[in-house]
Amino acid sequence: MAISNWDLDELARSPEITGAVMRETNRIATIIVDDAPVESGGFKTGIHVSTKYQERSVGLVEATDPKSLLIEAKTGIMARAVKKAARKR
């Protein structure tokens, strides 16, 4: 039996795969919040998780505080969280 691209697209959007993606996305967000520097607390409270669909489901961790870009540029906390989550699997 051959697997078509349509079958793979359906699999990539299935509730099971979307759930797995969101579990990992939430894990990364938790690492970011746990490791975030605290001055005003805005960066920590501005971390949000969402999902979007392209050809597959994609989990997004977004930082909404106005200083988020500056904090990420100085500390690299979000980039390091992805690497840390990958090591903890």
Backbone atoms as SQL, in Angstrom:
CREATE TABLE atoms (id INTEGER PRIMARY KEY, chain TEXT, resi INTEGER, resn TEXT, atom TEXT, x REAL, y REAL, z REAL);
INSERT INTO atoms VALUES
  (1, 'A', 1, 'MET', 'N', 0.837, -1.179, 0.000),
  (2, 'A', 1, 'MET', 'CA', 0.000, 0.000, 0.000),
  (3, 'A', 1, 'MET', 'C', 0.887, 1.249, 0.000),
  (4, 'A', 2, 'ALA', 'N', 0.596, 2.143, -0.893),
  (5, 'A', 2, 'ALA', 'CA', 1.352, 3.385, -1.005),
  (6, 'A', 2, 'ALA', 'C', 0.706, 4.460, -0.146),
  (7, 'A', 3, 'ILE', 'N', 1.530, 5.332, 0.364),
  (8, 'A', 3, 'ILE', 'CA', 1.044, 6.459, 1.147),
  (9, 'A', 3, 'ILE', 'C', 1.136, 7.699, 0.269),
  (10, 'A', 4, 'SER', 'N', 0.046, 8.399, 0.136),
  (11, 'A', 4, 'SER', 'CA', 0.030, 9.588, -0.710),
  (12, 'A', 4, 'SER', 'C', 0.370, 10.832, 0.112),
  (13, 'A', 5, 'ASN', 'N', 0.641, 11.913, -0.588),
  (14, 'A', 5, 'ASN', 'CA', 0.889, 13.187, 0.096),
  (15, 'A', 5, 'ASN', 'C', -0.337, 13.630, 0.868),
  (16, 'A', 6, 'TRP', 'N', -1.513, 13.325, 0.322),
  (17, 'A', 6, 'TRP', 'CA', -2.754, 13.683, 1.009),
  (18, 'A', 6, 'TRP', 'C', -2.823, 12.971, 2.357),
  (19, 'A', 7, 'ASP', 'N', -2.440, 11.690, 2.389),
  (20, 'A', 7, 'ASP', 'CA', -2.441, 10.942, 3.644),
  (21, 'A', 7, 'ASP', 'C', -1.493, 11.570, 4.655),
  (22, 'A', 8, 'LEU', 'N', -0.322, 11.970, 4.197),
  (23, 'A', 8, 'LEU', 'CA', 0.652, 12.592, 5.101),
  (24, 'A', 8, 'LEU', 'C', 0.163, 13.950, 5.595),
  (25, 'A', 9, 'ASP', 'N', -0.483, 14.716, 4.716),
  (26, 'A', 9, 'ASP', 'CA', -1.038, 16.004, 5.135),
  (27, 'A', 9, 'ASP', 'C', -2.114, 15.810, 6.201),
  (28, 'A', 10, 'GLU', 'N', -2.967, 14.830, 6.005),
  (29, 'A', 10, 'GLU', 'CA', -4.020, 14.541, 6.992),
  (30, 'A', 10, 'GLU', 'C', -3.405, 14.114, 8.327),
  (31, 'A', 11, 'LEU', 'N', -2.376, 13.282, 8.271),
  (32, 'A', 11, 'LEU', 'CA', -1.693, 12.838, 9.479),
  (33, 'A', 11, 'LEU', 'C', -1.065, 14.023, 10.207),
  (34, 'A', 12, 'ALA', 'N', -0.418, 14.919, 9.460),
  (35, 'A', 12, 'ALA', 'CA', 0.260, 16.064, 10.069),
  (36, 'A', 12, 'ALA', 'C', -0.712, 17.029, 10.732),
  (37, 'A', 13, 'ARG', 'N', -1.990, 16.975, 10.355),
  (38, 'A', 13, 'ARG', 'CA', -3.002, 17.848, 10.950),
  (39, 'A', 13, 'ARG', 'C', -3.912, 17.110, 11.922),
  (40, 'A', 14, 'SER', 'N', -3.615, 15.872, 12.191),
  (41, 'A', 14, 'SER', 'CA', -4.478, 15.075, 13.063),
  (42, 'A', 14, 'SER', 'C', -4.422, 15.590, 14.504),
  (43, 'A', 15, 'PRO', 'N', -5.463, 15.321, 15.278),
  (44, 'A', 15, 'PRO', 'CA', -5.481, 15.763, 16.684),
  (45, 'A', 15, 'PRO', 'C', -4.317, 15.187, 17.498),
  (46, 'A', 16, 'GLU', 'N', -3.903, 13.980, 17.187),
  (47, 'A', 16, 'GLU', 'CA', -2.800, 13.362, 17.933),
  (48, 'A', 16, 'GLU', 'C', -1.485, 14.102, 17.684),
  (49, 'A', 17, 'ILE', 'N', -1.215, 14.424, 16.434),
  (50, 'A', 17, 'ILE', 'CA', 0.028, 15.140, 16.105),
  (51, 'A', 17, 'ILE', 'C', -0.046, 16.570, 16.631),
  (52, 'A', 18, 'THR', 'N', -1.180, 17.222, 16.446),
  (53, 'A', 18, 'THR', 'CA', -1.344, 18.580, 16.960),
  (54, 'A', 18, 'THR', 'C', -1.165, 18.602, 18.474),
  (55, 'A', 19, 'GLY', 'N', -1.695, 17.609, 19.159),
  (56, 'A', 19, 'GLY', 'CA', -1.521, 17.517, 20.612),
  (57, 'A', 19, 'GLY', 'C', -0.066, 17.355, 21.006),
  (58, 'A', 20, 'ALA', 'N', 0.660, 16.514, 20.279),
  (59, 'A', 20, 'ALA', 'CA', 2.086, 16.314, 20.564),
  (60, 'A', 20, 'ALA', 'C', 2.878, 17.599, 20.321),
  (61, 'A', 21, 'VAL', 'N', 2.551, 18.295, 19.251),
  (62, 'A', 21, 'VAL', 'CA', 3.219, 19.561, 18.949),
  (63, 'A', 21, 'VAL', 'C', 2.953, 20.572, 20.060),
  (64, 'A', 22, 'MET', 'N', 1.720, 20.655, 20.508),
  (65, 'A', 22, 'MET', 'CA', 1.383, 21.630, 21.547),
  (66, 'A', 22, 'MET', 'C', 1.994, 21.256, 22.901),
  (67, 'A', 23, 'ARG', 'N', 2.108, 19.966, 23.195),
  (68, 'A', 23, 'ARG', 'CA', 2.788, 19.567, 24.447),
  (69, 'A', 23, 'ARG', 'C', 4.239, 20.043, 24.436),
  (70, 'A', 24, 'GLU', 'N', 4.926, 19.873, 23.324),
  (71, 'A', 24, 'GLU', 'CA', 6.318, 20.319, 23.222),
  (72, 'A', 24, 'GLU', 'C', 6.401, 21.847, 23.265),
  (73, 'A', 25, 'THR', 'N', 5.465, 22.516, 22.608),
  (74, 'A', 25, 'THR', 'CA', 5.440, 23.975, 22.614),
  (75, 'A', 25, 'THR', 'C', 5.237, 24.490, 24.030),
  (76, 'A', 26, 'ASN', 'N', 4.336, 23.885, 24.777),
  (77, 'A', 26, 'ASN', 'CA', 4.108, 24.284, 26.173),
  (78, 'A', 26, 'ASN', 'C', 5.326, 24.002, 27.034),
  (79, 'A', 27, 'ARG', 'N', 6.026, 22.914, 26.743),
  (80, 'A', 27, 'ARG', 'CA', 7.246, 22.597, 27.488),
  (81, 'A', 27, 'ARG', 'C', 8.304, 23.679, 27.271),
  (82, 'A', 28, 'ILE', 'N', 8.439, 24.118, 26.028),
  (83, 'A', 28, 'ILE', 'CA', 9.408, 25.172, 25.711),
  (84, 'A', 28, 'ILE', 'C', 8.998, 26.475, 26.401),
  (85, 'A', 29, 'ALA', 'N', 7.722, 26.798, 26.364),
  (86, 'A', 29, 'ALA', 'CA', 7.244, 28.029, 27.020),
  (87, 'A', 29, 'ALA', 'C', 7.511, 27.979, 28.520),
  (88, 'A', 30, 'THR', 'N', 7.322, 26.828, 29.131),
  (89, 'A', 30, 'THR', 'CA', 7.585, 26.684, 30.570),
  (90, 'A', 30, 'THR', 'C', 9.061, 26.907, 30.881),
  (91, 'A', 31, 'ILE', 'N', 9.941, 26.381, 30.045),
  (92, 'A', 31, 'ILE', 'CA', 11.382, 26.590, 30.238),
  (93, 'A', 31, 'ILE', 'C', 11.711, 28.076, 30.123),
  (94, 'A', 32, 'ILE', 'N', 11.118, 28.753, 29.142),
  (95, 'A', 32, 'ILE', 'CA', 11.368, 30.185, 28.974),
  (96, 'A', 32, 'ILE', 'C', 10.922, 30.955, 30.212),
  (97, 'A', 33, 'VAL', 'N', 9.725, 30.675, 30.692),
  (98, 'A', 33, 'VAL', 'CA', 9.203, 31.381, 31.864),
  (99, 'A', 33, 'VAL', 'C', 10.055, 31.081, 33.096),
  (100, 'A', 34, 'ASP', 'N', 10.463, 29.834, 33.263),
  (101, 'A', 34, 'ASP', 'CA', 11.285, 29.470, 34.426),
  (102, 'A', 34, 'ASP', 'C', 12.656, 30.144, 34.399),
  (103, 'A', 35, 'ASP', 'N', 13.233, 30.304, 33.210),
  (104, 'A', 35, 'ASP', 'CA', 14.584, 30.861, 33.090),
  (105, 'A', 35, 'ASP', 'C', 14.609, 32.367, 32.839),
  (106, 'A', 36, 'ALA', 'N', 13.455, 32.986, 32.666),
  (107, 'A', 36, 'ALA', 'CA', 13.390, 34.399, 32.291),
  (108, 'A', 36, 'ALA', 'C', 13.904, 35.307, 33.407),
  (109, 'A', 37, 'PRO', 'N', 14.632, 36.343, 33.010),
  (110, 'A', 37, 'PRO', 'CA', 15.051, 37.335, 34.006),
  (111, 'A', 37, 'PRO', 'C', 13.830, 38.128, 34.477),
  (112, 'A', 38, 'VAL', 'N', 13.873, 38.568, 35.724),
  (113, 'A', 38, 'VAL', 'CA', 12.726, 39.292, 36.266),
  (114, 'A', 38, 'VAL', 'C', 13.180, 40.686, 36.693),
  (115, 'A', 39, 'GLU', 'N', 12.709, 41.678, 35.951),
  (116, 'A', 39, 'GLU', 'CA', 12.866, 43.072, 36.392),
  (117, 'A', 39, 'GLU', 'C', 11.479, 43.583, 36.730),
  (118, 'A', 40, 'SER', 'N', 10.652, 43.665, 35.713),
  (119, 'A', 40, 'SER', 'CA', 9.276, 44.118, 35.945),
  (120, 'A', 40, 'SER', 'C', 8.295, 42.950, 35.904),
  (121, 'A', 41, 'GLY', 'N', 8.736, 41.814, 35.358),
  (122, 'A', 41, 'GLY', 'CA', 7.853, 40.665, 35.220),
  (123, 'A', 41, 'GLY', 'C', 7.088, 40.663, 33.910),
  (124, 'A', 42, 'GLY', 'N', 7.235, 41.717, 33.113),
  (125, 'A', 42, 'GLY', 'CA', 6.511, 41.831, 31.857),
  (126, 'A', 42, 'GLY', 'C', 6.891, 40.762, 30.848),
  (127, 'A', 43, 'PHE', 'N', 8.163, 40.411, 30.799),
  (128, 'A', 43, 'PHE', 'CA', 8.607, 39.389, 29.850),
  (129, 'A', 43, 'PHE', 'C', 7.967, 38.042, 30.181),
  (130, 'A', 44, 'LYS', 'N', 8.003, 37.670, 31.464),
  (131, 'A', 44, 'LYS', 'CA', 7.412, 36.386, 31.878),
  (132, 'A', 44, 'LYS', 'C', 5.925, 36.320, 31.598),
  (133, 'A', 45, 'THR', 'N', 5.206, 37.365, 31.945),
  (134, 'A', 45, 'THR', 'CA', 3.762, 37.344, 31.741),
  (135, 'A', 45, 'THR', 'C', 3.382, 37.524, 30.273),
  (136, 'A', 46, 'GLY', 'N', 4.327, 37.953, 29.451),
  (137, 'A', 46, 'GLY', 'CA', 4.058, 38.147, 28.037),
  (138, 'A', 46, 'GLY', 'C', 4.342, 36.935, 27.168),
  (139, 'A', 47, 'ILE', 'N', 4.679, 35.793, 27.771),
  (140, 'A', 47, 'ILE', 'CA', 4.932, 34.567, 27.007),
  (141, 'A', 47, 'ILE', 'C', 3.601, 33.869, 26.774),
  (142, 'A', 48, 'HIS', 'N', 3.268, 33.648, 25.500),
  (143, 'A', 48, 'HIS', 'CA', 2.011, 33.010, 25.130),
  (144, 'A', 48, 'HIS', 'C', 2.256, 31.898, 24.124),
  (145, 'A', 49, 'VAL', 'N', 1.421, 30.891, 24.171),
  (146, 'A', 49, 'VAL', 'CA', 1.508, 29.746, 23.269),
  (147, 'A', 49, 'VAL', 'C', 0.289, 29.763, 22.355),
  (148, 'A', 50, 'SER', 'N', 0.530, 29.496, 21.088),
  (149, 'A', 50, 'SER', 'CA', -0.577, 29.380, 20.133),
  (150, 'A', 50, 'SER', 'C', -0.200, 28.359, 19.066),
  (151, 'A', 51, 'THR', 'N', -1.144, 28.081, 18.205),
  (152, 'A', 51, 'THR', 'CA', -0.883, 27.148, 17.114),
  (153, 'A', 51, 'THR', 'C', -1.371, 27.769, 15.817),
  (154, 'A', 52, 'LYS', 'N', -0.734, 27.385, 14.740),
  (155, 'A', 52, 'LYS', 'CA', -1.218, 27.790, 13.433),
  (156, 'A', 52, 'LYS', 'C', -1.051, 26.590, 12.506),
  (157, 'A', 53, 'TYR', 'N', -1.767, 26.628, 11.431),
  (158, 'A', 53, 'TYR', 'CA', -1.726, 25.522, 10.479),
  (159, 'A', 53, 'TYR', 'C', -1.181, 26.020, 9.158),
  (160, 'A', 54, 'GLN', 'N', -0.162, 25.354, 8.695),
  (161, 'A', 54, 'GLN', 'CA', 0.371, 25.583, 7.367),
  (162, 'A', 54, 'GLN', 'C', 0.085, 24.285, 6.627),
  (163, 'A', 55, 'GLU', 'N', 1.090, 23.607, 6.208),
  (164, 'A', 55, 'GLU', 'CA', 0.893, 22.261, 5.665),
  (165, 'A', 55, 'GLU', 'C', 0.769, 21.261, 6.807),
  (166, 'A', 56, 'ARG', 'N', 1.087, 21.719, 8.000),
  (167, 'A', 56, 'ARG', 'CA', 1.007, 20.890, 9.199),
  (168, 'A', 56, 'ARG', 'C', 0.740, 21.829, 10.374),
  (169, 'A', 57, 'SER', 'N', 0.496, 21.277, 11.530),
  (170, 'A', 57, 'SER', 'CA', 0.290, 22.139, 12.696),
  (171, 'A', 57, 'SER', 'C', 1.647, 22.587, 13.228),
  (172, 'A', 58, 'VAL', 'N', 1.702, 23.847, 13.626),
  (173, 'A', 58, 'VAL', 'CA', 2.934, 24.455, 14.113),
  (174, 'A', 58, 'VAL', 'C', 2.624, 25.121, 15.447),
  (175, 'A', 59, 'GLY', 'N', 3.444, 24.856, 16.454),
  (176, 'A', 59, 'GLY', 'CA', 3.291, 25.507, 17.747),
  (177, 'A', 59, 'GLY', 'C', 4.145, 26.761, 17.800),
  (178, 'A', 60, 'LEU', 'N', 3.593, 27.821, 18.335),
  (179, 'A', 60, 'LEU', 'CA', 4.302, 29.095, 18.438),
  (180, 'A', 60, 'LEU', 'C', 4.407, 29.515, 19.897),
  (181, 'A', 61, 'VAL', 'N', 5.588, 29.957, 20.283),
  (182, 'A', 61, 'VAL', 'CA', 5.781, 30.601, 21.580),
  (183, 'A', 61, 'VAL', 'C', 6.078, 32.054, 21.257),
  (184, 'A', 62, 'GLU', 'N', 5.211, 32.933, 21.720),
  (185, 'A', 62, 'GLU', 'CA', 5.343, 34.349, 21.403),
  (186, 'A', 62, 'GLU', 'C', 5.595, 35.153, 22.664),
  (187, 'A', 63, 'ALA', 'N', 6.443, 36.161, 22.532),
  (188, 'A', 63, 'ALA', 'CA', 6.711, 37.083, 23.626),
  (189, 'A', 63, 'ALA', 'C', 6.099, 38.421, 23.246),
  (190, 'A', 64, 'THR', 'N', 5.174, 38.926, 24.052),
  (191, 'A', 64, 'THR', 'CA', 4.427, 40.121, 23.683),
  (192, 'A', 64, 'THR', 'C', 4.857, 41.392, 24.412),
  (193, 'A', 65, 'ASP', 'N', 5.729, 41.277, 25.385),
  (194, 'A', 65, 'ASP', 'CA', 6.185, 42.469, 26.092),
  (195, 'A', 65, 'ASP', 'C', 6.978, 43.350, 25.117),
  (196, 'A', 66, 'PRO', 'N', 6.814, 44.666, 25.197),
  (197, 'A', 66, 'PRO', 'CA', 7.540, 45.551, 24.281),
  (198, 'A', 66, 'PRO', 'C', 9.065, 45.392, 24.343),
  (199, 'A', 67, 'LYS', 'N', 9.587, 44.965, 25.479),
  (200, 'A', 67, 'LYS', 'CA', 11.038, 44.797, 25.617),
  (201, 'A', 67, 'LYS', 'C', 11.520, 43.391, 25.276),
  (202, 'A', 68, 'SER', 'N', 10.631, 42.537, 24.779),
  (203, 'A', 68, 'SER', 'CA', 10.988, 41.138, 24.512),
  (204, 'A', 68, 'SER', 'C', 12.131, 40.994, 23.520),
  (205, 'A', 69, 'LEU', 'N', 12.109, 41.775, 22.456),
  (206, 'A', 69, 'LEU', 'CA', 13.162, 41.673, 21.449),
  (207, 'A', 69, 'LEU', 'C', 14.516, 42.040, 22.053),
  (208, 'A', 70, 'LEU', 'N', 14.537, 43.080, 22.861),
  (209, 'A', 70, 'LEU', 'CA', 15.776, 43.495, 23.520),
  (210, 'A', 70, 'LEU', 'C', 16.262, 42.419, 24.489),
  (211, 'A', 71, 'ILE', 'N', 15.352, 41.863, 25.281),
  (212, 'A', 71, 'ILE', 'CA', 15.724, 40.813, 26.238),
  (213, 'A', 71, 'ILE', 'C', 16.259, 39.593, 25.507),
  (214, 'A', 72, 'GLU', 'N', 15.591, 39.190, 24.417),
  (215, 'A', 72, 'GLU', 'CA', 16.057, 38.025, 23.653),
  (216, 'A', 72, 'GLU', 'C', 17.415, 38.308, 23.014),
  (217, 'A', 73, 'ALA', 'N', 17.609, 39.520, 22.513),
  (218, 'A', 73, 'ALA', 'CA', 18.896, 39.866, 21.895),
  (219, 'A', 73, 'ALA', 'C', 20.042, 39.811, 22.905),
  (220, 'A', 74, 'LYS', 'N', 19.766, 40.242, 24.130),
  (221, 'A', 74, 'LYS', 'CA', 20.811, 40.252, 25.162),
  (222, 'A', 74, 'LYS', 'C', 21.048, 38.883, 25.789),
  (223, 'A', 75, 'THR', 'N', 19.972, 38.109, 25.973),
  (224, 'A', 75, 'THR', 'CA', 20.112, 36.859, 26.730),
  (225, 'A', 75, 'THR', 'C', 20.010, 35.596, 25.882),
  (226, 'A', 76, 'GLY', 'N', 19.298, 35.644, 24.763),
  (227, 'A', 76, 'GLY', 'CA', 19.087, 34.452, 23.945),
  (228, 'A', 76, 'GLY', 'C', 18.259, 33.392, 24.650),
  (229, 'A', 77, 'ILE', 'N', 17.438, 33.817, 25.580),
  (230, 'A', 77, 'ILE', 'CA', 16.712, 32.877, 26.443),
  (231, 'A', 77, 'ILE', 'C', 15.751, 31.975, 25.668),
  (232, 'A', 78, 'MET', 'N', 15.083, 32.540, 24.662),
  (233, 'A', 78, 'MET', 'CA', 14.119, 31.736, 23.899),
  (234, 'A', 78, 'MET', 'C', 14.837, 30.712, 23.018),
  (235, 'A', 79, 'ALA', 'N', 15.906, 31.120, 22.396),
  (236, 'A', 79, 'ALA', 'CA', 16.679, 30.192, 21.559),
  (237, 'A', 79, 'ALA', 'C', 17.275, 29.066, 22.405),
  (238, 'A', 80, 'ARG', 'N', 17.783, 29.414, 23.576),
  (239, 'A', 80, 'ARG', 'CA', 18.355, 28.384, 24.455),
  (240, 'A', 80, 'ARG', 'C', 17.291, 27.429, 24.974),
  (241, 'A', 81, 'ALA', 'N', 16.077, 27.917, 25.168),
  (242, 'A', 81, 'ALA', 'CA', 14.991, 27.063, 25.665),
  (243, 'A', 81, 'ALA', 'C', 14.670, 25.954, 24.673),
  (244, 'A', 82, 'VAL', 'N', 14.721, 26.252, 23.397),
  (245, 'A', 82, 'VAL', 'CA', 14.466, 25.221, 22.385),
  (246, 'A', 82, 'VAL', 'C', 15.536, 24.131, 22.454),
  (247, 'A', 83, 'LYS', 'N', 16.793, 24.545, 22.580),
  (248, 'A', 83, 'LYS', 'CA', 17.892, 23.574, 22.689),
  (249, 'A', 83, 'LYS', 'C', 17.774, 22.758, 23.986),
  (250, 'A', 84, 'LYS', 'N', 17.430, 23.428, 25.077),
  (251, 'A', 84, 'LYS', 'CA', 17.282, 22.737, 26.364),
  (252, 'A', 84, 'LYS', 'C', 16.154, 21.710, 26.296),
  (253, 'A', 85, 'ALA', 'N', 15.038, 22.083, 25.673),
  (254, 'A', 85, 'ALA', 'CA', 13.906, 21.150, 25.544),
  (255, 'A', 85, 'ALA', 'C', 14.297, 19.941, 24.700),
  (256, 'A', 86, 'ALA', 'N', 15.077, 20.152, 23.668),
  (257, 'A', 86, 'ALA', 'CA', 15.510, 19.043, 22.814),
  (258, 'A', 86, 'ALA', 'C', 16.417, 18.088, 23.585),
  (259, 'A', 87, 'ARG', 'N', 17.251, 18.612, 24.467),
  (260, 'A', 87, 'ARG', 'CA', 18.141, 17.748, 25.260),
  (261, 'A', 87, 'ARG', 'C', 17.383, 16.953, 26.310),
  (262, 'A', 88, 'LYS', 'N', 16.245, 17.455, 26.792),
  (263, 'A', 88, 'LYS', 'CA', 15.497, 16.802, 27.866),
  (264, 'A', 88, 'LYS', 'C', 14.538, 15.729, 27.387),
  (265, 'A', 89, 'ARG', 'N', 14.490, 15.439, 26.123),
  (266, 'A', 89, 'ARG', 'CA', 13.553, 14.433, 25.606),
  (267, 'A', 89, 'ARG', 'C', 13.877, 13.066, 26.086);
